[in-house]
Amino acid sequence: MPKPTFLLVAALAFPLSASAYDAQTFVSGEMLRGWCENNRDAAAIYVMGFNDATERTKQRIVDASRRWPERSSQNEELRFYAMGSFCLPGKLSVTHATEVACNWLESNPAKVSQPAAALLPQAYRKEFPCLAE
């Protein structure tokens, strides 16, 4: 897809005004919950980005453990603190991940004032536990 067409599609996928982003730097749980209720596609795009960043961070930590095996226990501790105690399955669909996130936000309204990036690990912990835990 040519870049101009992609940009047009991206702009149409996020029909949000610039002012929605001027007021805050990060997506809040409240904003994500609003997307879950009113614009599931926007919620799915956020969840995809979160999952991509999480998997990239995990891979960087795994690479560091291979490169410096003497630090592997420190890297495992870093993985836990950086990403939370969850492991995304290899064939996780965007629809399923978004449902997990949105359902958790609906069930935990008292927490939506926190950043969405801090809430998704909480949502994922129960649904996607790591096998070693």
N, C-alpha and C positions, 0 to 999 in steps of 0.2 A: 504494500500500500504506500503510495507516495506520501511524503511528509505533510504537505498541505491538507490532504484528505484526512490523514490521521489527526491532525490538529483540529480540524472541523468536527470530526467524530468525538474527540475528547472534550471539546467545548460543549457539544450537545449532550454528552453523557453527564456533565456536571453543570446543570443549569442553576448554579449558585452565583449570587452577586459577589463582587470583589469585597464588599463591606463585610461579608460573613467571615472573611479571612483577615481583614484588617484588625479586628478586635482581639484576636488571639493568635498565638504562634503555632500551637498544636491542636489537634482534634481532641475535643473533650468527650467523655463518655456520654454527656448529654447530647452533643452534636451527632455522635454515632447512633445513639438511640433514636434521634429524630430521623436520621436517614433510614434506619431499620423500619420505622413506622411509615415514612412518606416517600422514600426513594431507595428501594432495596438495591438498585443498581449502584448507587453511590456508596452504600454500605459495603457491597461486594467488592468494589474497587479498593476501598480502604483496607478491607480484610486481606485482599490479595497482596497489596503492598506490604502490609504487616507481615504476612506469611513469607513473602520473598525476602524481606529484610532479616527475619528470624532465621530462615534457612541459610542465608549468606553468612550471618554471624556464626551460626553453628559450624558451618564448613570452615570458616577462618580459624575457629578454635580447634577443630579437629586437625587442620593443617599444622597449626602451631604445636599441637601435641606430638605430631609425627616428626616435626622438625626439631623440637626440643623435648625428647621423651623424659628427661629428668624433671621436667616441669609439668608432666601430665596431670598430676593430682591437683596442682594449682589451676590448670586449665579447666579441669572438670568443675572445680568450685566456681570458676569464672563463668562457665556455661550456665550453671545453676542460677547464679545471681544476675547474669545478663539477660537470660531468656526465660527463667522460671522453670519449674519442674514439669514440663510437658514435652511430648515428642509427637510432632505431626506425622501422621501416616503418609506413606509415599503416594498413594492414590487418592488423596483428599480432594474432593471437589470444592469449588468455590461456593457452590450452593450450600453444601453441608457445613463448611466452615462459617459461612455467614449466618446460617440458622443457629449454630452453636453460640456465636457471639451475640446475636440479637435476642435469643431466648434468655441468655444469661443476663443481659442488660435489663430485660423486662422483669426478670425475677429478683434483681438487685438494684432497685431504683435509688436507694440511699447512697450508692457508690458512684453514681454517674457524674459527680462533680470532679472526679479524678480524670487524668488524661486517659484517652482510649487505649493508648499503648501500654498503660499500666493495668488496664482492666482485662484485655484479651488474654494475657497469661492466666489470670484467675478463671476466666471462662473455659480455657483449654485444659487446665489442670485435671479436672474430673473426667472430661470427655476423652482426652488423649494422654493418659499417663505413660511415663516411660516404663519399659518392661522391667528394668532393674529396681524399680521402686516398689 
